[in-house]
Amino acid sequence: MTSANATQHIDSSRNARVEAIRRAAIPVFAAQGYRGTSMADLAQAAGVSRPALYQYFSDRADLFRAAFGALLDDQADSAIAALAGDADLVDHLDGYLQRSIGDGWEALAATPHGDELMEAKYEFAADVAEESTRRAQRALRAFLRRRTDADTRAINVALELLTLSPIGLKSDHPSSAVYRRRLRALAEAAALLVSPAR
């Protein structure tokens, strides 16, 4: 094996280990909250020693940021995938909203630490959350341009509605079922904005 191949193998092994640790951390944070989770808990879940864990992540905040980033990347990928296929416009937009926002809301509602995890997200992972959101929004903009005959103004208004309204729709802490119904209604309203008048 050449030194370049050996280095590539080491990098690949390290990346696989980092990914496994990130994935193992998600259910631990969900079950115990950010403050209730120790590096020892995270090491045990990942099947590594605590000193080994520090070879990959500097502290709990660093691992939380990486784990939350993986989760948000998955949500963005699912939201983008929801824009593919032959469904009607409302179903595409609803799928996008359900995958990008609804699934996360339901997961947070299922844990008693949802509010704490959201606080930790804003404190430690705001930049990765913003990047995942921007990536999904770019795909949504491209989808609307490709799928509709709407002008740029109408598309921008629809994007703003689809981006900002979900925040207000959960301000009263609705159940997951109620929030998902609201997201569907939002998809219907946005579809009207970019559809030709009948």
C-alpha positions, 0 to 999 in steps of 0.5 A: 500500500502506498503512503497516499493509499494508507493516508486515504484509508486512515482518513476514511476510517476516521470519517466513518468513526466520526459519523458513527459517533455522531449518529450514536449521540443523537438518541442520547441527547434526545433521551437525556437532554443536553445538560443531562448528557455527559461525555461518558454517556456519549462514549458508551453509546458510541462504543468507544472509551472516553479518552478515544471520544476526545480524539474526535470531539473537543467537548460535549458542545462540539459533539452536539453540534456535529450530531445536530448537524447530521440530523439537520442534513438528513432532514434537508436531504429528505425535504429535497427528496420530497420535491422529486416525482410526479405528485401535484404541487401541493403534495410536493410542498407539503412533503417538503414542509413535513420532512424539513420541519414537521418531522423535527417538531414531532421528534422534539415533542416526543422528548421531555427535553425538546425546549432544552435541545432547541436552546442548545441548537441555537447556542452551539449549532446555529451555523450548521442549522442555517446552512442546512436550511439554506441548502433546502431552500435553494432546492425549493426555489429551483423546484418552484422555478422549474415546476411553475410559470410563476414570476420571480416575485411570486416565487419569492413571496411563496418562499418567504411564506414557506420559510417564516410561517412555520415558526408562527404556526408552532408558537402555541405549542400544538400537538404534532398532528395539529402542526402537521395539518397547519403545514398542509394548509400552508402548502396549499396557500403557497401553491395558490401563490405560484399557480396561475389564476383560474 
